[in-house]
Amino acid sequence: MSYSSVQWPPELSEEQRNALIVLATTYSLSHSLLYLPQLDSPPFAPTSAIHAPFSLLPTPFPRFLFERAKRLQNLYNVLYARVALDVEFLDRVMGAEIGVGKVDSFTRDIWTGWKQAREEGFTQPLHLGIFRSDYLLHLPPGASTPGLKQVEFNTISSSFGALSEQVAKLHRHLVQATDYYGVSPILKAANVPPNSALSGIVEGLFEAYKAVGDLTAAILFVVLDGERNIFDQRLLEYELLEQAGIKVVRQSMKQLKTSATLEGKERYLRIKTDTIDTLASVVYFRATYAPNVDLQTRDEVETRILLERSFAIKCPSLQLQLAGGKRVQQELTAPGVLEHFLPDHSPSDLTEIRDSWMTMWSLDAPSLPDFPSTSGFERARQYHPNLVLKPQREGGGNNIYKTSIPPFLDTLPEEEREAWIAMELIQPPQDVHNWLVRAGGANDGAHLANIVSELGVYGWALFGEGREVQEKEVGWLLRTKGKESDEGGIAVGYSVLDSVVLTD
């Protein structure tokens, strides 16, 4: 059955729907598809959990575009590894002297920390990226077949890999256990693909761990205080210990201020508390991605720089974090830039990458290629019903959409325009629905919603100067949200976890 001919969701009786909800929620609770509940005063140790928000059925997605997204991930892994190693490019685009860091304090702190560490000299030449490239289907009016367009490329804290594998298993379980009561011919096991994101992310961490060579050291997870999405992280930790014998230590930036020290001329990273005393060979950041969550004090910034100076492989390093900036995403669309980073790739590879982009420009652009007499700022005002404005931020809740753009531009200081990009809005397919199941709060239970689904593809890359990029595509995530929401972050409450049912 073709994507365009699918009406979704298929009709379920109330009895069928309720039976599926019971099966799905109990499966979730039994298989760590979990969140910590939202509590005003969480206990010292968790005493309860709720299932993570999920869709009751997998959502249709064209098979050829699903395969294209996975294929693109290998190209993007190499591209962003090379961007991260181009000091001149990052200094120009993201630096505090001539780039975004001039006007964005968070970017300035990251770039300044990187500059300080590189001037001292690195003892660890390798970097690890655990990436996720996010896409929406694009079906503008008049088009008969959807395309695949990139929303953003994440180089830090690419979360939900473990839980996305669990929700794919959930939907495959429901297919096997109930056949979804025969309500749709596409709901078959062959169309609901398995997902190996959990083991794939662990593989990347293990490859970095082996590259350091000290098999007695631990991997440090840098985490947020009060993290609700702890099970997504713990599943990675358990897999590392049970499959590879690698211990994980968890520390927040506040804890690392007193627990982290550097030893010897190689600057080995030691973590020491009353319960921990170990070297760390890899630092995996599930924090430090936004100023509203951490890196809020000078102590935390200095602690982040200390970690950067260490011999441990960072995932990501500060320069790789900078490479994931929205301004870098926009700069890559400029003529000749893609060829600069991928000169050894075929024209068809470059075309496939370019075909995944929407039109983007910087608000401080004095003119635009297609509008030489119009500035980027003026074009954003003129074209605002079809745009989203993006700052250099991760974590959701930061973008400015459509009719909110003109009043925002009225208050944006001219010197801050460099920190924002304008991107043409992706137009997802209309009239796709699904049952979204949440636990806790006002939205408890199952709700039928008109939806938009965002596909994220995971990959990892281990790389350094003079070394061929070692990389792999390792799984995927589908986030589904109601159309009333422009943002897509699950952890901030906008989306549910979903998986795909592939159509031909």
N, C-alpha and C positions, 0 to 999 in steps of 0.2 A: 504494500500500500504506500502511495506517495505521500510526502509531507503535506502537500497542499490539499489533499483529499481527506485528511484526518480531522475529525471533529472531537475536541477533547474538553472534558473527560467523557468517556462512555458512560451511559446511564447505569447507575447502581441503585437498587432498591434501598430503602432505609435499613432493612435487616442486613443486606449484604455489606453496606457501608459500615454499620456498627460492628459487624463481625470482623471486618478488616481492621478497624481501629483498635479493637481489643488485641488482635494478633500482632499488629504493628507496635503498639505501645509496650506490650509485654516482651516482644522480641528486643526492642530498643533497651529496655531496662535490664534485660538478660545479657546484652552484648555491648555494653559500655557506650551506647549512643546517648550520651548523658551530658548534662550541665549541672553545675551547682545552682541551687535556687537563689533568687534575688532576696537578700536579707539585709535589714538595716544594721544588724549587729551579728555578723556571721560568727559561729563558734570557732574555737581554736582549731579543732579537728572537725572535718565534715561529718555530719550525722544523717544527712539525707541528700538525695539527688533527684532531678527530674529528667525526663527524656528531652533530648535536644529537639527543636522544632523541625518537622520533616513534612514532606508531601506524601499523601496516601498512595498515590500512583506515580510511577516514573513519568517524565514529561517527554513528548515526542521531540526528536532532534534528527535532522537529515544525516544519514550514515556517511555520505561523502564529505560533509563539512566536519563531522566528528573526526574522521580520519585525517582531514586536512589540518585541523587544529593540532593533532598529535604530531603530525609531520613537521609543522611549523615550529614546534617546541625545540626540536634539535637545532634549527637555524637560530632561533632566539637565544638559546643557551650560549652558542658561540658568539653571537653578536654582542650580548651584554657582558660577557667575559672580556671581550676585546675593548669595549667601551671603558670598562673599569680600569684597564691598564693604560689608557691614554691620558696621561697626566695633563698635557697641554689642553686637550679638549675639555676635560672636567674643570680645569682651572678657568677656562674661558666661559663655560656655560654656567657652572655652579659656584665658582669661587667668590670670596669675599672682597676681592679687589676689583674685578671687572664683571662678575657674574651675578647670579641670583642671590648669593650670600651677602651682597651689598645691602639688600633691602629686606631679606628674610632672616630673622635672628636664629631660627632653628637650623636652617641650612648653613648659616655662618658658623655656628658652633661645631657642626659636623666637619665642614671643610677646614676650619682652623685646627681642629684636633688632628685631622689627617695630615695637614701641613706640618704641624709640630712633630708628629711621629715620623714622617718621612725625612724631615731634616735631621733628626737624631740618627736615622738609619734603621731599617727593619731587620730583625733577625729571622723572621719567618717570611719566605718569598711566596708562599702559596695562599690562595684564597678559595673558599668554598661558597658557592651560591646555591641556595635552595629556592627555586623560582616558581612563580605561577603567572601564566599569561591568561588574562581574562578576556572573554569575547561575548558579544551578543549577535544573534541573528539579525540581519539587516534586510528588510523587505519594504522598500519605499513604495508609494502608490504607483500602480502600473506595472510593477515587477511581478513576474510569475514564479520565480525561483529565488529563495533567500540567499544572501551572501553571508560571509563571516567577517566581522569587524572587531578589531581589538579595542577594548575599553582602557586597559592599562597593563603594565608589566610590573610585577612585584618582585623586589629583590631582598626584602626583609620581612620576617615574621609571616611567611606565607602559610597561613594556618588552615585548619580543618582537613588536612590530608588524612589523618587517621579516621575522623568521623565520616568523611566522604566515602571511605572504603566500607565503613559499617552500614551506611544508608544504601549503598549499592547492593550489599549483601541482604539488607532488609527487603528490598524490592524483588530481588531474585528469590528470596524465601517465600514471599507472598505469591509469586508466579508458580513456584513449585508446589506450595501447600494448597493453593486454592484455584490456580489458573485464572484468578480474578473472576471466577464464576462464568468464564466464557463470554464476557461482555465486549471484548475487542479482539479481532484476529491478530493484532500486532503484539499483544501482551503474551509473548512467548519467550522462553529462556534464551533463544538464539538472538533475540533483539534487545535483551537487557544485559549489556556486557559486564564482565567482572572488572574490578577496579583494584589496582595494586599500589595505591598511593602510600599507604603506611609502610609497607616493606621497601618501596622505592626510595622514600625519604630516608629511611634508616640506612639503606645501601649507600647513599651519598655521604652521610655522617661517618659510616664505617670506612669508606674509602679515604676520607680525610684523616681519620684516626690512624689508619695504617700508614699513611704518608708521613705522619710525624714520627712514628717508629717506636714510641715509648708505650708498650702494651700494658704497663701498670698504671698509667694515668687514667683520669676520668674525662668525661665530656661534661662541660658546664652548660646548663640551660639557664639563660638570663630571663627571668620571668617577672610578671607584674605582681605586686601585692594584691591580694583579694581577687585573683583570677578565677572567673566562673568557668572558663573553657579549659579547665585543668585536665579533664579526661582525654581530650585530644592530644595533650602533651604527655600525659602519663603512659598512654598506649605506645608512644615512640620509646619512652624510657624502658618500659617492660620488654619491648622487642629487642632493644639493644642489649639488655642484660641477658635475656633468655636465649637469644639466637647467636650473640657474638661475645657474651661474657664481659661486656663493657658497662661499667658503672656510670651513673649519671648523678650529678649534684645539681640542685636547684637553688638559685640565689637571686634575690631582687637587687636592683641597683643600690638601694639603701643598705642592704646586708653586705654587699661587696665593698662598700666604703671601708669596712673594718676587716673583712675576711680575706680580701685579695691582696697579695704582694707579689713582687717580682724578685727572682733569685738569679744571681750570677750574671756574667757578661752576656749570656744568651737570653736573659730575662725570662726564665721559665715562670709560668703562672702557677702560684700555689694558692689554694683555697683552704683556710684553716679556721675552724670554729670549735666549740666544745664537742661537737659530734662529727666533724669532718676534718681530715688532714690529708690532702691529696694534691698532686699536680694535675692540671687540666691541659689536655693537648688540643682540644677543639672547644670553641665558644660558640654556642648556638643561641642567637638572639630571638626570643619571642617577646621582646620589649624594645624600648628605645626607638620606636618608629614615629612618635608624635610628641610634641611638647606638652600636650594636655594630659599625658599619662605618666611620663617620666622625663628625665633630663631637664627637670624644672629648676634645679639648683646648681650652683657652681660645683658643689661636691660631686653631684651625679655626673656632670660633664667631665670633671677631672677623672672620675673612676672609669668612665667610658674610654678616655684617652689612655689610661693605664692598661686596660685590656687590649687596646689597639697596639700598644708598644710591646706586648708580650710575644713569646715564641709560639703561642698557641695559634692554630689556624682559626680565623674568625669567619663566622657565617651569619651575616656578611661582614667584610671589612668596611671601614668608613668610606673608602672610595667606591666600593660596590654599592653601598647604600646610596651614595650620591648619584651613581649611574642609574638608579631607579627613579630619579626625579621626573616629574611631569615635563619639566622644561627639556630634559634630555629626550624624552619621547617625542616632543615636538621638533627638536633639532634634527633628529634622525630622518625626518621627512624632507629636509632641505636637499636640493639637488647636489649629487655627488657624495653625500655623507655616507650613505649605505655602501657605496662602492669603496669608499675609504676603509671601512671596517671589514668588509667581506670581499676583498679583491680576488680571492681564490674560489669564489662560488659562481655558479652558472647564472646567466641572465634570467633563466626561468625561476631560480631560487629567489633572486632579488625581486622579480615581478610578483611572486607569490607573497612575499613579505609586504610589498607595497600595496597589494590588493587587500591586505588585512587592515589598512589604515583608513580612518576618516580624515578629512581636511582639518588641519590644525595650524594655529599661528600664535605668536606671542602678542600680548596686549601692548608691548612697547615697540612693536615693529613699525618703522617709519612708513613702510609701504608693503604691499602684498604682491606676489607674482602675478596673480590674475586681476589685481586691482591696483595698478601702480600709482594712482593718485589718491589712494585711500589708506590711512594708517590702520594698524591692527585694532587700536582702540575704537576708531570710528566705525570700522566694519563690524565689531562686536555689538555696538549699539544698533546699527542698521539691521543686522541679521539675527538679533537676539531671540526671536521665537524658535529658531532652529539650532540653538547653541547651548552648551554647558561651559562654564568657566571653572578651571581647576587650579588650585594652589599647589604648593610643594608639600602636601600632607597625605598621610595614610590613615586608615582606620575608620573612614566613613563620616558623613555629616559635614563635609567641608566644601562641597561644590555649590555653585550658584547656577540656577536653571532658568531659562526662558524669560518670563515676565519679571522675574526678580533681578534680572541683569541690569536694566537701565538705572533703577535706583541705587544699585550697588556701585555702578560706574560713577554715579554722581558723587559718591563719598570716597572713592578710591584715590588716594594721593598719587600724583603723577609719578613720583619716584618709586612707588610700589608696583607699577604695572609690570615690571620685568619679572615679578614672581608669579604671574598668572598666565595661563594659556587659554585660548578659546578653541573649542573642538566642536565640529558639527555633530549634532545629535544623531545617534544610531536610531533607526526606526524599526523596532522589532515587530514581528507578526501580530496581528490583531486577533482578538476573540479566541485566545487560548486560555483555558481555565484548569484549575486543579483544586483538590481538597488539601488545605494546609492545616496541619495538626500541631498545636502548641500546648504546652503545659504551664500552668501558673499564670496569674495576672488576669486582666480583663479579657484577654483573647484566648482563654483556656478552651480546649476542645477543637473540633474540626470546622473549618469555614471554607465555603466555596468562593474562590477569588479569580478575577481576571488577572492573568499573570504575565510576567516577563522572566525569562530564565537566562542566567549568565553562566557560561561554561568557562571553567578555569582548568588549565592543563599544567601539571607540575613537571619540573625538570630539575636536575642538579648539574653543576659544573665545577670541576676542580681544576684550577689553572694558576699560572704564574708566568712571569717574564721568561721568554725563551723556551717555554714548555707548551706542547700541543694541548689544547683544551680537551680534557676528559669529561664527557657529558652523556646524559641519558634523559629521555622522556620517561616519566615514572608514574603516571596516573592522572586522575582528573577529579574535578568537583563540579557539581551543578548547584547553583544558588537560585532559588525561585522566590520572587516577591510579588506582592500585589501591585497593580499598576498605579495605585495611588501614591506609591513610594518611589522617589527618584534614586535613593541610595540603595546599596546592595550589601551592606555589611551585616553578617549574621550576628556577630558578637554584640552589635549595638542595637539589635532587636528588629531589624527591618525585614530579614529574609528567613527562609527555611532551607534546610538541606534537602536535596533532591538527587535523582539520578536520571539517566536517559533511557528512553526506549527508542531504538533506532528505526528510521523509516527509509525506504528505498526511493 
